[in-house]
Amino acid sequence: MVFDSIKNYRQYTGLGTDFAKVFECISGDQIKKEPGRYELSGGIYYLVQSYETKPESEGFFEAHRKYIDVQYIAAGRELHNFTNLAGLKTREPYSEEKDVIILDGKGNGLVLETGFFAVYFPEDAHMPNLRAGVNPEKVIKVVFKIPVNV
């Protein structure tokens, strides 16, 4: 898992050309503004999402096998819980079609604010979209999906 400000994106372009494409898109302000799914290149796509954060009691851990998530906060702030898959209990088995397994358990939290991102690899269970405070907040988030090359 990686957590940082987009200001430091150059430190992560060495993770590979796919990461370089994603961070170039973010830092070059090339992201589409309307909610929806957009193709980047090389199997990479991104989702622009707009929503209000929810209480932790409504959240769940998720993890993916086919894609690495790069979650970038374009506006607002939200809490993400995260942990390694080990020790979590399966709530819903892995869906090949949706590339997601739903899990229950405990993790650690961090707040992503405007201009921050988190990278979640297949072993990183994450629970995003949570309230960072008492009240819900409006968030615009861009989730990049980078194919896992194994």
C-alpha positions as CSV (number, residue, x, y, z in Angstrom):
1,M,0.0,0.0,0.0
2,V,1.2,3.5,-0.8
3,F,-0.3,6.8,0.6
4,D,1.0,10.2,-0.5
5,S,0.3,13.6,-2.0
6,I,0.1,13.9,-5.8
7,K,2.9,16.5,-5.4
8,N,5.3,13.6,-4.8
9,Y,4.1,11.4,-7.8
10,R,7.5,11.3,-9.4
11,Q,8.7,9.0,-6.7
12,Y,6.3,6.4,-7.9
13,T,6.7,6.5,-11.7
14,G,9.5,4.0,-11.2
15,L,7.0,1.3,-10.3
16,G,6.5,0.9,-14.0
17,T,5.1,2.5,-17.1
18,D,1.5,1.8,-16.1
19,F,2.0,3.8,-12.9
20,A,3.8,6.6,-14.9
21,K,0.7,6.8,-17.2
22,V,-1.7,7.1,-14.2
23,F,0.4,9.8,-12.5
24,E,0.9,11.7,-15.7
25,C,-2.9,11.7,-16.2
26,I,-3.5,13.0,-12.7
27,S,-0.6,15.5,-12.6
28,G,-1.3,16.8,-16.1
29,D,-5.0,17.4,-15.2
30,Q,-6.1,15.1,-18.0
31,I,-8.9,13.5,-15.9
32,K,-12.4,13.7,-17.3
33,K,-14.7,15.6,-14.9
34,E,-18.0,13.8,-15.4
35,P,-18.8,10.6,-13.4
36,G,-18.3,7.5,-15.5
37,R,-15.7,5.0,-16.8
38,Y,-12.9,6.1,-19.1
39,E,-10.2,4.1,-20.9
40,L,-6.6,5.3,-20.5
41,S,-4.4,2.8,-22.4
42,G,-2.9,-0.7,-22.1
43,G,-5.9,-2.1,-20.2
44,I,-5.8,0.8,-17.7
45,Y,-9.1,2.5,-17.0
46,Y,-10.5,4.9,-14.4
47,L,-13.8,5.6,-12.8
48,V,-14.8,9.2,-11.8
49,Q,-17.1,8.9,-8.8
50,S,-19.1,11.6,-6.9
51,Y,-20.8,10.7,-3.6
52,E,-21.3,11.5,0.1
53,T,-19.1,9.7,2.6
54,K,-20.8,7.0,4.8
55,P,-20.4,5.9,8.4
56,E,-17.9,3.1,9.1
57,S,-20.8,0.8,10.1
58,E,-21.9,0.7,6.5
59,G,-18.5,-0.1,5.1
60,F,-16.7,-3.3,4.3
61,F,-13.3,-4.4,3.2
62,E,-12.7,-5.2,-0.4
63,A,-9.7,-6.6,-2.3
64,H,-9.0,-7.3,-6.0
65,R,-6.9,-9.9,-7.9
66,K,-6.9,-8.6,-11.5
67,Y,-6.3,-4.9,-10.8
68,I,-4.3,-2.6,-8.6
69,D,-6.3,0.4,-7.4
70,V,-5.0,4.0,-7.4
71,Q,-7.6,6.0,-5.6
72,Y,-7.1,9.8,-6.0
73,I,-9.2,12.4,-4.2
74,A,-10.0,15.2,-6.6
75,A,-12.2,17.0,-4.1
76,G,-13.2,16.5,-0.5
77,R,-11.9,14.1,2.1
78,E,-12.6,10.6,3.3
79,L,-11.4,7.9,5.7
80,H,-9.9,4.7,4.3
81,N,-9.4,1.6,6.5
82,F,-6.8,-0.8,5.2
83,T,-5.1,-4.0,6.2
84,N,-3.5,-7.1,4.8
85,L,-5.8,-9.9,3.7
86,A,-4.5,-12.2,6.3
87,G,-6.8,-12.5,9.3
88,L,-9.9,-11.1,7.6
89,K,-13.1,-13.2,7.2
90,T,-14.8,-13.6,3.9
91,R,-18.3,-12.1,3.8
92,E,-18.8,-12.7,0.0
93,P,-16.5,-15.0,-2.0
94,Y,-14.4,-13.6,-4.8
95,S,-16.4,-12.6,-7.9
96,E,-14.3,-13.1,-11.1
97,E,-16.7,-10.9,-13.0
98,K,-16.5,-8.0,-10.6
99,D,-12.9,-8.7,-9.5
100,V,-13.8,-8.3,-5.9
101,I,-13.9,-10.2,-2.6
102,I,-15.8,-8.7,0.3
103,L,-14.3,-9.2,3.7
104,D,-14.9,-8.4,7.4
105,G,-12.4,-7.5,10.1
106,K,-10.3,-4.7,11.6
107,G,-7.8,-2.4,10.0
108,N,-6.0,0.9,10.4
109,G,-7.4,4.2,9.2
110,L,-6.0,7.1,7.2
111,V,-7.7,10.3,5.8
112,L,-7.2,11.1,2.2
113,E,-7.8,14.8,1.4
114,T,-8.0,16.7,-1.9
115,G,-4.7,16.0,-3.8
116,F,-3.9,12.7,-2.0
117,F,-3.9,9.2,-3.3
118,A,-3.6,5.6,-2.1
119,V,-2.4,2.6,-4.1
120,Y,-3.9,-0.8,-3.1
121,F,-2.2,-3.9,-4.4
122,P,-4.0,-7.3,-4.4
123,E,-2.9,-8.2,-0.9
124,D,-4.2,-4.8,0.4
125,A,-7.8,-5.0,1.7
126,H,-9.3,-1.5,1.8
127,M,-12.5,0.1,3.0
128,P,-12.9,3.5,1.3
129,N,-15.7,6.1,1.1
130,L,-16.0,6.6,4.9
131,R,-16.7,9.7,6.8
132,A,-13.6,11.4,8.1
133,G,-15.6,13.3,10.7
134,V,-19.0,13.2,12.2
135,N,-20.9,14.5,9.2
136,P,-21.0,13.2,5.6
137,E,-18.9,15.1,3.1
138,K,-19.2,15.4,-0.7
139,V,-16.2,13.7,-2.5
140,I,-15.1,13.5,-6.0
141,K,-12.7,10.5,-6.4
142,V,-10.9,9.0,-9.4
143,V,-10.2,5.3,-9.1
144,F,-7.6,4.0,-11.6
145,K,-7.5,0.3,-12.3
146,I,-4.1,-1.0,-13.4
147,P,-4.0,-4.6,-14.6
148,V,-1.8,-7.0,-12.5
149,N,0.9,-8.4,-14.7
150,V,2.0,-11.8,-13.3
